[in-house]
Amino acid sequence: MGMEKNPRRVADNEAMAVARMLKVSPQKLNLVAAMIRGKKVDKALADLTFSKKRIAGDVKKCLQSAIANAENNHGLDVDELVVAEAWVGKNITLKRGRPRARGRFGKIMKPFAEITIKVRQKGETA
C-alpha cells in the first residue's frame, strides 16, 4: 500500500517551468515576460534570442525547460505549443549599503526575482 500520487498542478495539455533567484528586479523581468506572453514558442524563442535585455537569456533557458518538460514528461507536440502564461514573482532582496556624508548610510537594495512559464498545446482542447 503506497502513497497516493500527487495531483498534477497543470492541465493535461500544459507544462511549466520555474526559474528562481534571477538577479534582476521583478519590474524589469516583467517587461521580458510580457514580450513572450501568448506567442508560439518558436517565435518567443526568436524574440528572446535577439532581445537586448540582459535577463532575456535566463528567460530563454526557462522557456526551453518548459518546452522540454512538455515534450518529454507530458508527450505534447512541440510545434503546437503556445506560451499560455508567464508570471513574475519577487524573491529575496540583499540589503547593502554605502557610507554617505555626515555619518549617514545610503541603502542599496539588490533584488532577485523568479519567473514561471506555462506552455499549452494549442489544438482541439485549447
N, C-alpha and C positions, 0 to 999 in steps of 0.2 A: 504494500500500500504506500504509494509515493505521494508527494505533494502535488497539489493542483497546479496546472500550468498557468502562468500569469497571462491575463488577457492582453491582447495587442493594444498598444497605445495609439495606433493609427488604423485607418480602414484597410480593407484587403487590397485596394488599388493604390495604396500610398506607401511611401518610405520616407524616413527622415534621418538627418544627421545634425550633430551639435558640435560647434567649435567653441571652446571655453578659453578664458584667460587671454583674450586678444588685446594687445597693448594699443588701444585706441579708445577714444571716448564713444559712448553709445550714440551720441548725436551724429558723429562723423560716420560711424558704422551703418547707421540707418540710411544715410544717403546712398551707400553702395547697395544695401538690401532693397531699397526702393527701385534701384536701377534694374533688378532682375525679377521682381515680382510679376507673376502672370505670364512670363515668357517661356517659350520652348527651351529645353535645356541646352541644345546646341547653340542657339542664339545667345542665351545667357552666358555660356562659357566663352563665346567670342567677345561679348561685351566686357567681361571681366579680364580677359587676356589683354585687351588693348586699352583698358582703363588706366588713367594716370594716377589714380588713388593708390597710396602705399598699401592699404589693407586689402585691396582687391585680390591679391594673390592668396591670402588666407581664406577669403570668402570662396574663391575658386576651388581651393582644396576641400573645403567643406561641401560644396556643391558636387564635386566629383565623388566624395564619400557617399553622399545621399544617392547618387546615380548607381554607384557600385552596390549599395545596400538594396536598392530596388531590383537590380538585375540578379544578384547572387542570392540574397536572402528571401526575396518575395517573388521572384520569377516574372518580373514585369518587363515589357518591351521598351528598350531604351529610346527608340525612335518616336514613341508616343508620349514621352514624359514631358510634363509642364511643371514649372516652379509654382506650386499651388500657394504656399505661404513661405514667408521669410521674416522672422521677427527677431528683434534685438533686445537683450536684457543687460542690466548693469551687473557688474561683478565687483571685486574689491577695488578700493582706492588706496593707493600708497600715499601716505602723508609725509611730505618732505618739506624742508624749509630753507630759508636763506636769511642770514643776518641783514638787517636794514639799518638805516640811520637812526640815531638816538636810542639805541638799545632795543629796537623793535625787531619783530620776526615776521618775514614775509612767507605766507603759506604757499606751498607748491603742491598741488593735487595731481597725482598721476593715476588717472582712471583706467580700469580694464573693463572689457565688455565681452559678451558672448552672443553668438548668433545661432539660431535654429532654422534649418531649411527643410521644408517638406515638399517632396515631389509627388505628383499624382499622374497616373496613367490616364491620358485623355482617350476616351473611347466610348463604348456603349454605356458605361456606368457613370461617367463624369458629365 
